[in-house]
Amino acid sequence: TARQAARDLAFTELVWVTARQQSLNLGGGIRTERAQSVNVAEIVAMIFDQVFEDADPKPIALTTEAKQQALRNRLVKDRYLIVVDNLETLEDVENLMPVVRRLRDPG
């Protein structure tokens, strides 16, 4: 559905990251991915890595704020559909929303 929406709504690219805290392993057991609520810096880094995957030269060793600024600059030029999958708790959403609000303008 996300790929179809990205294509139909003329997004430049689809970015898909996950904030999951647990996953199933091949034996059917539950594996902990992260013990705490979502780490905003990790989510920003995952989005950044996908958006700038093909950049030449690729920006490296940036602070979270510098990554957010680079993402804002890119999102002004190109339209990205960004999906953050598996936000499990209200705390996760509340932690991430300020960043989403900063990144969404003007898109």
N, C-alpha and C positions, 0 to 999 in steps of 0.2 A: 504494500500500500504506500509506503514511504517513497519507494523508487518511482511508482506511478505518479504520485503527487509532485515529486521533484521534477519529473519530465513534463507533466501537464501544466504545471504552474511556472515553468521556465526558470527553475533554479539552476545555477551554474553547477552545483555539486550537492551531494548528500553526504552529511557527516553523521556517523552513528557511534555513540560512545555509551558505555554502561556504567552504572553506579551500583551494580548488584553487590550485595553483601554475602550471598551464598549461592552455590550452584551444585548441581548433581554431578557426581563423578560417574565413570563408566560402570562401577559396581552398584550404582543406585544409592550410594551414600551421599550425605550432604557435606560439601566442602565449604569452609569459610573463606571468602575472598578478602574481606576486610571486617574487622571486629567493630569498628566505630562507624558513626554516620559518615556521609559522603565528605570527602576531602575536596574542597573547592579547587585548590591548587592542582590536584590530580586531574580533575575533570577539565579544567582549563588547559592543562598540558596535553591531554588526549585530543581535545578539539584542535588545539594549535598544531599538534603533530600531523593530524589528518589534513587540515587546511593547507599547511605549508609542506606537505609531503614531497611535492615536485619542485619546490622553490630552489633556485640556483643563484647565489649560494643559499643554503638552508640556514636560517637564523638558529644559533645555538647559544646555550648558556645564558638564557634570559631569565629575569625574575618573572614571577607570576604577573605583576603589574605590566611589565614590558610585553609579555605575551598577550595580555588583554588588549593593550594599545595596538599591537600589530594586528590582532584579530579585528578590532574595530575598524582600523584602516582598510583591511581587506574586505570586510563586510560592507563598507561604503561603496566599494567598486564592484563587487560581485555578490550575487544572491546565493546564499547557502541555506539549505534546509538542514537544521541541526536537531538531531534527536538524542535526548538523554534518556536512556532506557533504565528501567528498574530503580527509580527513585522510590524507595520502600517506605519511608516515614515522612511525616510532616516536617520533622527537623531537617531531613535531607532537602526538601523543597525550599524551606525557609533559608537554609544556608546558601543554596544555589541561586535563588531568585534575584538578589542584588546584582550578581554578575550577569545574569541573563538580561536584566533591564539595561545594563550598560552596553552590552553587546548588540542588542536588538536595534538600536537607533542607527541609521534611519530605516532599517529593514523590518 
